[in-house]
Amino acid sequence: MGIAIGAAVPVLLSALGANVSGKRTAFVYLLIDVLGVVIWGCIFYAVNAVVHFDFMDTTMTTVSIALANTLFRLATVVALMPLIGLLEKLVCMLVPDNSESSRERQKMDRLEERFLQHPALAIEQSRQVTDAMAQCAMENLLAAMALVHQYSDKGLPGRGGDRVHRGPL
């Protein structure tokens, strides 16, 4: 059972620089493994307290470890399948979406080194990122020009009229 949580560590490490979807995927991976350990650990040790399994004193082989891990993961999936919607809501609540800025950043995060192995794909991804950057630059330029001609405190995102200081301190 400890192997399940240990296997989630590389997934969590790879999600450090990922977008919201990547972080949610890594977190749900860990959540499923932890829930599986709690559920099956409680059941196993409760039954073992009553029945006293004979195999608890034997040393496991690599094949038996792999079989136990496979059975553990299969049983966890079957047990948690009815809770998929609840797990999705929980993960979405714990890892919220970063609104419009994250979507814009995702458009520009398409360039990856692995695309260099396929030049046609790398060129297409580069074109898409360049188009997204040009679109973003155009929107920023138009917003700046609109502020030059029609400036108001309410026109600045994140600033209210009461926060702007006018006059001596």
C-alpha positions as CSV (number, residue, x, y, z in Angstrom):
1,M,0.0,0.0,0.0
2,G,2.9,2.3,0.7
3,I,4.1,1.8,-2.9
4,A,0.9,3.5,-4.1
5,I,1.6,6.8,-2.3
6,G,5.3,6.5,-3.2
7,A,4.4,6.2,-6.9
8,A,2.5,9.5,-6.6
9,V,5.6,11.5,-5.7
10,P,7.1,11.6,-9.3
11,V,3.7,12.6,-10.6
12,L,3.4,15.4,-8.1
13,L,7.0,16.6,-8.9
14,S,6.2,16.7,-12.6
15,A,3.1,18.8,-11.9
16,L,5.1,21.6,-10.2
17,G,5.5,23.5,-13.5
18,A,2.3,22.3,-15.1
19,N,-0.9,24.1,-15.9
20,V,-4.1,23.8,-13.9
21,S,-5.2,20.5,-15.6
22,G,-1.8,18.9,-14.9
23,K,-1.9,19.9,-11.3
24,R,-5.4,18.6,-10.9
25,T,-4.4,15.3,-12.6
26,A,-1.5,14.9,-10.2
27,F,-3.6,15.7,-7.2
28,V,-6.3,13.3,-8.1
29,Y,-3.7,10.6,-8.6
30,L,-2.5,11.2,-5.1
31,L,-6.0,11.5,-3.7
32,I,-7.1,8.1,-5.2
33,D,-4.0,6.4,-3.9
34,V,-4.4,7.8,-0.3
35,L,-8.1,6.9,-0.3
36,G,-7.3,3.4,-1.5
37,V,-4.7,3.0,1.3
38,V,-7.1,4.2,3.9
39,I,-10.1,2.1,2.7
40,W,-8.2,-1.1,2.1
41,G,-5.8,-0.7,5.0
42,C,-8.7,-0.4,7.5
43,I,-10.6,-3.4,5.9
44,F,-7.4,-5.5,5.7
45,Y,-6.3,-4.9,9.3
46,A,-9.8,-5.2,10.7
47,V,-10.3,-8.6,9.0
48,N,-6.8,-9.7,10.0
49,A,-7.6,-8.9,13.7
50,V,-10.5,-11.3,13.5
51,V,-9.3,-14.0,11.1
52,H,-5.5,-13.8,11.6
53,F,-4.1,-14.3,8.1
54,D,-1.4,-17.1,7.9
55,F,0.5,-15.4,5.1
56,M,1.4,-12.4,7.3
57,D,4.6,-14.2,8.4
58,T,5.8,-15.1,4.9
59,T,8.2,-13.1,2.8
60,M,6.7,-11.8,-0.4
61,T,8.4,-12.4,-3.8
62,T,8.5,-9.8,-6.6
63,V,5.6,-11.6,-8.3
64,S,3.4,-11.6,-5.2
65,I,4.2,-7.9,-4.6
66,A,3.2,-7.1,-8.2
67,L,0.1,-9.1,-7.9
68,A,-0.9,-7.5,-4.6
69,N,-0.2,-4.0,-6.1
70,T,-2.4,-4.8,-9.2
71,L,-5.2,-6.2,-7.0
72,F,-5.0,-3.1,-4.7
73,R,-5.2,-0.7,-7.6
74,L,-8.0,-2.6,-9.3
75,A,-10.0,-2.8,-6.1
76,T,-9.4,0.9,-5.5
77,V,-10.7,1.8,-8.9
78,V,-13.8,-0.3,-8.5
79,A,-14.5,1.1,-5.0
80,L,-14.0,4.7,-6.0
81,M,-15.8,4.6,-9.4
82,P,-19.2,5.8,-7.9
83,L,-17.4,8.8,-6.4
84,I,-15.9,10.1,-9.6
85,G,-18.1,13.2,-9.7
86,L,-17.4,14.0,-6.0
87,L,-13.6,13.6,-6.5
88,E,-13.8,15.8,-9.6
89,K,-15.6,18.6,-7.6
90,L,-13.2,18.2,-4.7
91,V,-10.1,18.5,-6.9
92,C,-11.6,21.5,-8.8
93,M,-12.3,23.2,-5.5
94,L,-8.8,22.5,-4.2
95,V,-7.0,23.5,-7.4
96,P,-9.0,26.4,-8.8
97,D,-8.8,27.7,-12.3
98,N,-6.8,30.9,-12.7
99,S,-9.4,32.5,-15.0
100,E,-8.5,34.2,-18.3
101,S,-4.8,34.6,-17.6
102,S,-4.2,30.9,-17.4
103,R,-6.0,30.2,-20.6
104,E,-3.9,32.8,-22.4
105,R,-0.7,31.3,-20.8
106,Q,-1.8,27.9,-22.0
107,K,-2.0,29.1,-25.6
108,M,1.7,30.2,-25.3
109,D,3.0,27.2,-23.5
110,R,2.7,24.9,-26.5
111,L,6.4,25.0,-27.3
112,E,8.2,21.9,-25.9
113,E,11.6,20.5,-26.7
114,R,10.2,17.1,-27.7
115,F,8.5,18.8,-30.7
116,L,11.9,19.4,-32.2
117,Q,12.0,15.7,-33.2
118,H,9.2,16.4,-35.6
119,P,10.0,19.6,-37.5
120,A,6.5,20.0,-39.1
121,L,4.9,19.8,-35.8
122,A,7.4,22.2,-34.2
123,I,6.8,24.7,-37.0
124,E,3.0,24.5,-36.6
125,Q,3.3,24.9,-32.8
126,S,5.6,27.9,-33.2
127,R,3.2,29.5,-35.6
128,Q,0.3,29.0,-33.2
129,V,2.3,30.5,-30.3
130,T,3.4,33.4,-32.4
131,D,-0.2,34.1,-33.4
132,A,-1.4,33.9,-29.8
133,M,1.4,36.3,-28.8
134,A,0.5,38.7,-31.6
135,Q,-3.2,38.6,-30.6
136,C,-2.3,39.3,-27.0
137,A,0.0,42.2,-27.9
138,M,-2.7,43.7,-30.2
139,E,-5.3,43.5,-27.4
140,N,-2.9,45.1,-24.9
141,L,-2.1,47.9,-27.4
142,L,-5.7,48.6,-28.1
143,A,-6.5,48.7,-24.4
144,A,-3.6,51.1,-23.7
145,M,-4.7,53.4,-26.6
146,A,-8.3,53.3,-25.2
147,L,-7.0,54.4,-21.8
148,V,-5.0,57.3,-23.3
149,H,-8.1,58.7,-24.9
150,Q,-10.7,57.7,-22.3
151,Y,-8.9,57.4,-19.0
152,S,-10.8,56.7,-15.8
153,D,-10.0,55.1,-12.6
154,K,-12.6,52.5,-13.2
155,G,-11.0,51.6,-16.5
156,L,-8.0,50.1,-14.8
157,P,-8.5,46.5,-13.7
158,G,-7.9,45.8,-10.1
159,R,-8.1,49.5,-9.1
160,G,-11.0,51.2,-7.5
161,G,-11.6,55.0,-7.3
162,D,-11.0,55.0,-3.6
163,R,-7.5,53.6,-4.0
164,V,-6.1,56.3,-6.2
165,H,-4.3,58.9,-4.2
166,R,-4.5,62.5,-5.5
167,G,-2.7,65.3,-3.8
168,P,0.0,65.5,-1.0
169,L,0.6,62.7,1.4
